[in-house]
Amino acid sequence: MREALLPETFFSVNHQDSATHARTGTLTLPHGRVSTPVFMPVGTNGTVKALSRDDLNEIGFEIILANTYHLYLRPGLEVISAAGSLHNFTAWRGNILTDSGGFQVFSLAPFRKIREEGVEFRSHIDGSRHFLSPERVVEIQALFQSDIQMQLDVCTSWGTSYKDAEKALAITALWLKRAKQAWQDAAAEGYRGKLFSIVQGNFFKDLRQRSAGEAIESGTAGIAIGGLSVGEPEEVFLEYLNYTASLLPRDVPRYIMGIGTPQYILGAIEAGIDMFDCVFPTRTGRNGRVFTRQGALSLKKIENRLDFRPIDESCGCKVCREYSRAYLRHLYKTQEILCSMLASYHNLYFLHDLVKDARKAIEENRFLSFKQDFLRSYGGSN
């Protein structure tokens, strides 16, 4: 029996928009329910940069990300095991999705060697050598007590040849079978987290179709779309996002990895994607760039020096209620840490609010007009 159809109802679709593939749903996880579509903040090292646990709770996040590769290297498995779980270690009481580290291995190409057994790599911290197999990655994430864990996969970049993409896909498929067995072993010992498979195939539709079929056949609780937003033009991203999403079954949650701009998020929701994540809102916040309903705003610009309006007059976050553009510009120019904290808080609140409004629009069968109205206003940058 497929895992997604077990009696505990891990995922349910609540409503399908009448004019698009957008839908609302509910994930039921060990640390509570999650309403979808959902944007998940990235806490690579067990912390969402510049924000506290209370900040995340205040905004309303029900699930965040952490990264297996980084936590494996530092603080290390001994520390997290001694804490009892990643939740205990970080004091985060909500759900945690952990990335397998496949993308980090992809981005550290000069330091790694991929073979069927697994991936050998050198630490970006001290150069020490490590080896991770798909089974070991599952075991590590089970030790973390991750509510959702990802299989180890091989990601390929825009411009990869068909031959190399097919080879990466074959390894990803092999690793998925081994990860599923390791997950079943962990579940038999009491682990309650869910395993997601990942669709690869680069920008070749026959490979995408093959990979989607393998992910479906595996019967994992959810399916992620990998290998997009890796340097391709926006129109190519949207084409392959929609194509890949169309291959996936209705009864499993669909997750696209690594998108964090309003345009991409709304495009993903329209395609029927339920989950997405990215470091972009906090990274860009630390660099003094913030979201507004009229487009992205650069705080450092001289015109903000005497501008005592909030970042966004329609935003209800505490930053917009209490601080001005002029003050935030001052914090940025003087390199005060508070600027990173406030800008990151606002950006995450903005995306959380956007997705919450999108859920409401879906429930009322007006998602397309909601998206069009938002993008019409957001189109410019200042």
ZIPELIN-V448041 format. One record per residue. N is the residue number from 1. RES is the residue in three letters. PSI is psi in radians with two decimals (* if undefined). OMEGA is omega in whole degrees, 0 to 359 (* if undefined). Layout:
BEGIN
n: (N/N)
res: (RES/RES)
psi: (PSI/PSI)
omega: (OMEGA/OMEGA)
END
This chain:
BEGIN
n: (1/2/3/4/5/6/7/8/9/10/11/12/13/14/15/16/17/18/19/20/21/22/23/24/25/26/27/28/29/30/31/32/33/34/35/36/37/38/39/40/41/42/43/44/45/46/47/48/49/50/51/52/53/54/55/56/57/58/59/60/61/62/63/64/65/66/67/68/69/70/71/72/73/74/75/76/77/78/79/80/81/82/83/84/85/86/87/88/89/90/91/92/93/94/95/96/97/98/99/100/101/102/103/104/105/106/107/108/109/110/111/112/113/114/115/116/117/118/119/120/121/122/123/124/125/126/127/128/129/130/131/132/133/134/135/136/137/138/139/140/141/142/143/144/145/146/147/148/149/150/151/152/153/154/155/156/157/158/159/160/161/162/163/164/165/166/167/168/169/170/171/172/173/174/175/176/177/178/179/180/181/182/183/184/185/186/187/188/189/190/191/192/193/194/195/196/197/198/199/200/201/202/203/204/205/206/207/208/209/210/211/212/213/214/215/216/217/218/219/220/221/222/223/224/225/226/227/228/229/230/231/232/233/234/235/236/237/238/239/240/241/242/243/244/245/246/247/248/249/250/251/252/253/254/255/256/257/258/259/260/261/262/263/264/265/266/267/268/269/270/271/272/273/274/275/276/277/278/279/280/281/282/283/284/285/286/287/288/289/290/291/292/293/294/295/296/297/298/299/300/301/302/303/304/305/306/307/308/309/310/311/312/313/314/315/316/317/318/319/320/321/322/323/324/325/326/327/328/329/330/331/332/333/334/335/336/337/338/339/340/341/342/343/344/345/346/347/348/349/350/351/352/353/354/355/356/357/358/359/360/361/362/363/364/365/366/367/368/369/370/371/372/373/374/375/376/377/378/379/380/381/382)
res: (MET/ARG/GLU/ALA/LEU/LEU/PRO/GLU/THR/PHE/PHE/SER/VAL/ASN/HIS/GLN/ASP/SER/ALA/THR/HIS/ALA/ARG/THR/GLY/THR/LEU/THR/LEU/PRO/HIS/GLY/ARG/VAL/SER/THR/PRO/VAL/PHE/MET/PRO/VAL/GLY/THR/ASN/GLY/THR/VAL/LYS/ALA/LEU/SER/ARG/ASP/ASP/LEU/ASN/GLU/ILE/GLY/PHE/GLU/ILE/ILE/LEU/ALA/ASN/THR/TYR/HIS/LEU/TYR/LEU/ARG/PRO/GLY/LEU/GLU/VAL/ILE/SER/ALA/ALA/GLY/SER/LEU/HIS/ASN/PHE/THR/ALA/TRP/ARG/GLY/ASN/ILE/LEU/THR/ASP/SER/GLY/GLY/PHE/GLN/VAL/PHE/SER/LEU/ALA/PRO/PHE/ARG/LYS/ILE/ARG/GLU/GLU/GLY/VAL/GLU/PHE/ARG/SER/HIS/ILE/ASP/GLY/SER/ARG/HIS/PHE/LEU/SER/PRO/GLU/ARG/VAL/VAL/GLU/ILE/GLN/ALA/LEU/PHE/GLN/SER/ASP/ILE/GLN/MET/GLN/LEU/ASP/VAL/CYS/THR/SER/TRP/GLY/THR/SER/TYR/LYS/ASP/ALA/GLU/LYS/ALA/LEU/ALA/ILE/THR/ALA/LEU/TRP/LEU/LYS/ARG/ALA/LYS/GLN/ALA/TRP/GLN/ASP/ALA/ALA/ALA/GLU/GLY/TYR/ARG/GLY/LYS/LEU/PHE/SER/ILE/VAL/GLN/GLY/ASN/PHE/PHE/LYS/ASP/LEU/ARG/GLN/ARG/SER/ALA/GLY/GLU/ALA/ILE/GLU/SER/GLY/THR/ALA/GLY/ILE/ALA/ILE/GLY/GLY/LEU/SER/VAL/GLY/GLU/PRO/GLU/GLU/VAL/PHE/LEU/GLU/TYR/LEU/ASN/TYR/THR/ALA/SER/LEU/LEU/PRO/ARG/ASP/VAL/PRO/ARG/TYR/ILE/MET/GLY/ILE/GLY/THR/PRO/GLN/TYR/ILE/LEU/GLY/ALA/ILE/GLU/ALA/GLY/ILE/ASP/MET/PHE/ASP/CYS/VAL/PHE/PRO/THR/ARG/THR/GLY/ARG/ASN/GLY/ARG/VAL/PHE/THR/ARG/GLN/GLY/ALA/LEU/SER/LEU/LYS/LYS/ILE/GLU/ASN/ARG/LEU/ASP/PHE/ARG/PRO/ILE/ASP/GLU/SER/CYS/GLY/CYS/LYS/VAL/CYS/ARG/GLU/TYR/SER/ARG/ALA/TYR/LEU/ARG/HIS/LEU/TYR/LYS/THR/GLN/GLU/ILE/LEU/CYS/SER/MET/LEU/ALA/SER/TYR/HIS/ASN/LEU/TYR/PHE/LEU/HIS/ASP/LEU/VAL/LYS/ASP/ALA/ARG/LYS/ALA/ILE/GLU/GLU/ASN/ARG/PHE/LEU/SER/PHE/LYS/GLN/ASP/PHE/LEU/ARG/SER/TYR/GLY/GLY/SER/ASN)
psi: (2.40/2.44/-0.65/-0.25/0.17/2.72/-0.44/-0.17/1.17/-0.70/2.33/2.42/2.16/-0.73/2.42/2.20/2.48/-0.37/-0.17/-3.09/-0.01/2.48/2.74/2.70/-3.07/2.24/2.32/1.96/2.91/-0.48/0.58/3.01/2.65/2.19/2.39/2.67/2.68/2.34/2.31/2.06/2.58/2.13/1.24/-0.90/0.44/0.25/2.38/2.01/2.26/0.07/2.55/2.94/-0.73/-0.63/-0.81/-0.71/-0.72/-0.72/-0.62/0.29/2.42/-0.19/2.44/2.98/2.69/2.93/2.17/-0.76/-0.90/-0.73/-0.53/-0.72/-0.65/2.04/-0.18/2.78/-0.56/-0.73/-0.84/-0.64/-0.73/-0.54/-0.35/-0.50/2.88/-0.57/-0.82/-0.75/-0.70/-0.16/0.40/2.14/-0.10/-2.91/2.69/2.24/2.28/2.25/2.53/-0.35/0.01/-0.68/-0.62/-0.67/-0.73/-0.76/-0.26/0.71/-0.73/-0.23/0.18/2.78/2.15/2.30/3.04/-0.58/-0.55/-2.70/2.27/2.33/2.82/2.37/2.35/-0.16/-0.90/0.06/0.04/2.63/2.47/2.76/2.28/2.21/2.86/-0.58/-0.74/-0.64/-0.70/-0.79/-0.72/-0.77/-0.53/-0.66/-0.66/-0.34/0.68/2.37/-0.62/2.30/2.64/2.53/2.70/2.30/3.03/1.97/2.47/2.68/2.89/2.26/-0.05/2.48/2.79/-0.77/-0.79/-0.64/-0.69/-0.67/-0.77/-0.67/-0.72/-0.72/-0.73/-0.74/-0.72/-0.79/-0.58/-0.80/-0.74/-0.64/-0.71/-0.74/-0.74/-0.66/-0.73/-0.68/-0.74/-0.71/-0.63/-0.40/0.15/-0.05/2.31/-0.08/2.81/2.58/2.32/2.40/2.92/2.24/2.19/-2.72/0.05/-2.44/0.89/2.04/-0.61/-0.60/-0.67/-0.77/-0.75/-0.79/-0.71/-0.72/-0.70/-0.68/-0.75/-0.78/-0.55/-0.43/0.41/2.78/-0.57/2.92/2.24/2.59/1.95/3.06/0.34/2.88/0.82/0.54/-0.09/2.74/2.72/-0.71/-0.56/-0.74/-0.89/-0.67/-0.83/-0.47/-0.91/-0.70/-0.83/-0.73/-0.62/-0.32/-0.22/2.57/2.77/-0.52/0.12/2.57/2.46/2.31/2.15/2.29/2.26/0.66/2.42/0.33/2.64/-0.71/-0.84/-0.68/-0.81/-0.63/-0.68/-0.75/-0.76/-0.58/-0.07/0.35/2.47/-0.42/2.50/2.76/2.80/2.65/-0.16/-0.84/-0.63/-0.64/-0.80/-0.54/-0.72/-0.37/0.26/0.42/2.26/2.71/2.47/2.88/-0.30/0.12/3.12/2.48/2.24/1.98/-0.46/-0.21/2.54/-0.53/-0.23/-0.10/-0.66/0.43/1.88/0.29/2.79/2.98/-0.86/2.03/-0.30/-0.03/2.41/0.15/2.82/-0.46/-0.79/-0.45/-0.47/-0.33/2.65/2.83/-0.67/-0.77/-0.74/-0.66/-0.74/-0.77/-0.70/-0.81/-0.50/0.11/0.67/2.40/-0.54/-0.54/-0.79/-0.70/-0.82/-0.74/-0.70/-0.71/-0.85/-0.80/-0.71/-0.68/-0.76/-0.83/-0.69/-0.75/-0.72/-0.80/-0.65/-0.74/-0.63/-0.71/-0.74/-0.74/-0.67/-0.83/-0.50/0.20/0.75/0.51/-0.73/-0.77/-0.62/-0.84/-0.81/-0.73/-0.74/-0.85/-0.51/-0.70/-0.67/-0.28/-0.64/2.80/2.63/*)
omega: (181/185/184/183/179/187/182/177/179/181/176/173/183/182/176/177/187/186/182/176/181/181/172/181/179/171/176/188/182/181/173/181/179/176/179/2/182/169/183/176/182/175/189/185/182/177/171/191/174/179/177/174/181/176/182/177/181/178/177/181/180/181/176/179/166/187/183/181/184/182/175/180/185/19/181/186/181/182/183/176/179/179/179/178/175/177/179/183/185/184/175/186/177/181/177/169/177/173/184/186/180/181/178/176/177/184/179/187/182/187/185/176/183/173/185/182/183/182/175/182/175/180/175/182/185/178/180/184/181/176/178/174/177/177/182/179/176/180/180/181/174/175/176/189/178/178/171/177/183/174/170/183/176/180/178/187/174/180/178/180/178/182/181/178/180/178/179/180/179/179/179/180/178/180/179/180/181/178/180/178/179/178/178/177/179/180/179/179/174/179/187/181/183/177/174/171/183/176/174/180/177/184/177/190/179/177/176/180/178/182/178/178/179/179/179/181/182/179/177/186/179/181/178/174/180/173/172/185/180/177/182/176/184/182/177/176/183/179/184/173/181/179/183/179/182/181/189/182/184/192/175/176/181/188/172/189/168/173/185/174/180/181/181/180/180/175/179/179/179/180/179/178/185/188/177/183/173/173/189/185/179/179/181/175/179/178/172/179/187/178/166/179/179/180/181/181/176/185/187/186/186/182/177/186/180/181/185/172/173/176/182/185/179/183/181/183/184/178/180/178/193/187/181/174/181/181/180/176/178/180/180/183/180/176/177/180/182/179/178/181/184/181/179/178/181/183/179/176/182/181/177/179/179/182/177/177/178/178/179/179/178/181/181/177/179/184/184/178/176/180/182/179/180/184/176/179/187/189/182/173/180/*)
END
